[in-house]
Amino acid sequence: MLFDLPNDDLLYDALLARSFDYEGQAFVCVKSTGIFCRLSCPARKPKRENTLFFDSIAACLNSGFRPCERCRPLDGASEKEPLVDGLLKLLDRHPDHRWTEDDLVRRGLDPSTVRRAFKRSLGVTFLDLARQRRMGEAARQLSAGARVIEAQIDAGYDSPSGFRAAFAKLMGEAPATAQGRELLFADWIETPLGPMVAVADQTHLHLLEFHDRKALPAEMESLKRKTRSAVVPGRTPPIDQIDAELKTYFAGNSGDFRTPMALDGSAFERQVWTKLSQIPLGETRSYSDIARETGTIQAVRAVARANGSNCIAIVVPCHRCIGADGSLTGYGGGLWRKQWLLRHEAKMRPVGLFGAG
């Protein structure tokens, strides 16, 4: 995981210096090119905002990045495994081939031995690596508007059902639903309360959550289902905008957020979120207050559920909703964050002409 590694700034400095200090321990993924490299790679260095750091080749591959052809990060991992090295070269020569265990047997290799060797060296099996390469190319074709049958054939699948099953397993969606659709992009935003994950398309922000929120994986899966899109690492204008606005907010200069949002919820949920967004900076409302304003005074629990289903933290300020007795009650990001945000906003609250709050 990204946050188990040394400080990202330290790793980026090592990347700029082409340092060998973290050889085999850390890898850089470049969001603008879709490749991953050793930190010692001689290629032109990416901008800081276009980098992600992982501690294993498997993590890079599973995140959809392909190995750099200059520093060849897979080569180092296979030096002690001649079997792995030979099969990687074979894969490079025939990247479109649909590899099976029978192919390995015909070459006099034991599939279980190959599987263990690849897991030791790269963290993934040979067959999984071959599928990831084919599926990565298929995803790019479908996103560009290619027909499913074209992507199927290019990926080396004779059977449409086999192709759909493999695509769904690796990409989390059926290929037809990705055809001609824009992908969603996700990136990390550093805040004083810990990293946040932002997900957006080219025009709207879909999700903004603290990275350790327990419900985040389920929210990501729900978002992919609702939008019928895949989520890949990267940045779009809404992520850049919310990043800048959060910096201004945490600096105490402004609580005004203008990033366009895609509120992916039911009509009732959107109504509750609109009421939350109307709570002035530095003030709070109870769940019963919101229920009264939405005409559902008997459904305080429904308001609480809608509050908890908000996927755009801080901007849609569910932290400003408290219990009728003034207690903080629950908050997906943790009560300590809720308390911090309310204290922070109390200091930012506009002061009246004569000093009255």
N, C-alpha and C positions, 0 to 999 in steps of 0.2 A: 504494500500500500504506500501511497505517496507520503503519508505523514510518519511512516516508520523510518524514513531515510534521514540522513543528516539534513541540516538546514538547506532549503532550496537555493538561497543566495550563495551559499558555500559551494554547492554543486554547480551552479551556473558559472561561478568564478573558475572552477576547475575545468569546465567546458571551454571557456574562453582561453584558458592557459594550455589547452590540450593535454591536461594532466593524466598520468597513468595511475594516480593514487587510488582511484576507485574502480580500477579495471576489474570487470566481472562482478562488481558489487552494485553498480548504479549505471543506468542507461538513460539517455535523453530521448524523448519522443517529440518530434517537431510537428505541431498541429498544422502549419501552413503547407507542409509537403506530404504528410502522412507516413513519414519514415521514422525509424529509430536508429540511434547510433551509440557507439562508445563515446565516453566523454573526451577521449583522445582523438576523435575523428578529425582529419585534416580539412574537411569541407568547410565552406563559409559558414560562420556561426549565425544561428537564428536570433531573432529578437527575444528578449526575456519573456514577453507575454505570449510567445508562441511555443514555449517549452513546458513539458511535463517530465517528471523524473520518476522512474520505477526501479525497483531493486532486483528485477529478474527479467529474463528474455520472455518467459511465459506471460508475464503481466503486460509486456509491450504487445505481444502477438494477440493476446486476448482482448486488448483494447483497440484492435483494428489497425495497428501500425505494421509496416513491412520493413524488413532489414535494409540498411543502407548498403549500396553497392560499392562505396569507397572504403569504409572501414570494416565492412562485412562482420557484424557482431556475432553472427552464428558461427563463424570460423573458429574463433577463440574458444568457444564452448565445446567445439567438437575435436579439438586438437588431441585430446587423450582418448578419443573414441573413433578409431579409423572407420568403423562401421557407420557411424553417424556422418562422418565427413564424406564418405563415398555416396551415401544416399542423398545427402544435401546437394552434391554436385549433379547427381542423376535428376533430382527434382528441378534444379536450375535448367537442365537441358530439356526437360519435358514438363513445364509448369502446368500445362492444361490437361495432362493425363489424369484420369480418375483412378488413382492408386487403390489397390485392394490387397488383402493378405495373400491372395493367390499370386499376385505379381511378385511379392517377396519370396514366396515358396518357389516359384519358377526360377528365381535367381539364387536358389540354394540357401535362403535365409530363413531362420525360425522367427515367425511373427512375434512371439512373446519376448525373444531376445532383443529384437529390434525395438519393441515397445519399451522395455526396461532401459535400454541404452539411451533412447531419446528423452525419456523422463528424467534420467540422471543428468544429461547434458543440457537440455533446453527447457525441461519442465512440461513439455507437451509430447504427445506421441507423433510418429512420422505421419500416420494417416490423418490425424487431426491437423497437423501443420499443412499438409497438402490440401485438405478441405478448406482451411482458412484462406489460403492463397486464392483458390478458385472462387470462394464465396465473396471475398473482398472485391475481386474484379467484377463479379456478377452484381454486387450492390452498387458499384459505381456506374455500371451500364444501365441498371434499372432507374437509378436516380436521374440519369441523363435522358430518360424517356425511352430506352430500348424496350422492345417487346419481350415478354417473359420467355417465349420459345427461343429467341435469339440468345438470351442470357443463359438459358438452360443448356443449349447446345455448346456455347462457348465454355461453359463450366465443366463440360465433359459428361453430362448426364443424359442418358438415353431415355430415361423414364421421367415424365413430368411430375409424377407423384413423389419419386425419389428426390428430385430436385427441390420440390416444395418442402418436404420433410427436413432435408438437410439445411435449407435456408432458414426455416422457422427455428430450428435448433440453435443455429449460430447467430442469427440476427434478431430473433425474437418476433418475427412477423412473417407473413406469407409474401412471396415475391410480388404477386399482383397488387398488393396494397402499397408497395413501395414504388410502383411504376410511375415515373413522371412526377413524384412528389418530392418536395424539399425535405432534407433531413433536419432534425433538431440538433443543436449543438450545445455542449455543456462545458463549463469551465469553473475553476475555483476562484473565489474572491476572498482575500484576506481581510478580516475585521478584528477589532479589539476583543470581540467575544468568540473568536475562533473562526476557522474557514467556513465559508458558505458555498453552496453549489448553485449555480445559475444555469438554467436551461432556456433556450430561446430559438426561434426561427429567425429569418432575416428581418422581420418587422416587429415581433412582439415577444415579451418575456412570458414564459409559461410556468416557470418554477423558480423559487428562491428559498432555499432552506439551509439550516445549519447542518454541517456534514455529518454530525453524530446523532441526528434525529432518528429515532428508531423506526419511524414510519417512512423514512426516505426511500428505501428500496421498493416498498409497495407503491408509493406515490409515483416513482419513476415508471414502474410497470403499468400503472393505471394511465399515466400520461401517454405512454406509447400506444396503448390500446385506443384511447380516445382520439388521438391525432393520427393513428395508423402510420406512425413514423418510427424510424430508428433514432437513437441518440448516440452521437459520436463526439469525440473531443474536438473543441474548436471554439472560436469566438465569432459573434455577429454584432452589428451595431447596437441592439438592445442590451447585450451583456456589457459592452463598453460603456453605454450610458448609465446603466444601473450601478456599475462599478464606481464611476465618477460621482454619482449622486450619493452613494453610500459613504464614500470618503468625506463628502461635504457634511453629511448627516452626523457621522461619528466625530467629526471635528467640532460639532456643535454650532455650525453656521447656518444650517437650513434643514427643515423637515419636509421640504417640498420635493415630491417625486413626480417626474413627468414621463418616465419610461412607459411606452405603450404596453399594456398587459393583455394577455389572453386568459380570461377568467374561465377556466374549463370546469364548470360546475352546473348544477341544476339551477332552475330559475329562482328557487327559494334560497339556495346557497349564495347566488350572486346578489340577491337582495340583502342578505345579512352582511356580505362583504362590503357592499356599498355603504351600509349604515356604519360599519366599522371605520371605513375610510373617511367618514364625515365627523368622527370624533376629533375635536381640536387637539393640536399638539399640547401635551402637558396635562390633559384631562383624561378621565376614565369614565366608563359606563358599566353598569351591571348587566348580566345576561337578561334579567327581567326588563331592564330599560330597552334593550335591543328588541326583545320580544314584543314589547308594547309598541315600539316604533314600526315594527313590521306587521302589526295587527295579529300577532300570534301569542297573546299574553298567556294562554294556557299551554304553550309549547316551549317553555324555557329550555327543556332538554334538547329539542330540535335545534334551537339557536346554538346551544353549546356544541352539538355535533357539527353544525355548519361552521362554527368557529374553528373547531379542531380539524376540519377538512381543508382549511385554507392552505394553499401551497406556495403563497408568496409572502413570506414572513417580512415583518417590519413595514414594507410598503403597504400591504393590507394589514393594518395594525391590530391584530387579534390580541396582542399583549396589553392593549388598553381596555380589555374587557375583564372585569373582576367580579367576585361574588357580591351578593347583596349586602353582606356584613362587612365588606371592605377587604376580605381576604383575597390573596392573589389567585387562588385556585390553580387549575392545571395549565400547563403550557408545554407544547411539544418540544421546544428548544431547551426546556429546563427552567424551573422557577427562579434560579439565580440569574438567568439571562433576563427574564421578565422583570425582575426587581431592578436590575441594572438599567434596562431600557426606560422604565418609568422614571427613575431618578434622573437619568440623562435628559429625558424630555422635559422634566419639571424645570431643569435649569435653562432649557431653551424656550420655555413658554413666554410668549410675548407679554411685555409689561405695559399696562395702561398708561395714559398720559400723565396721571398723577401718582403713579407708582403702585396702583392697585393691580393685583393679578387678574 
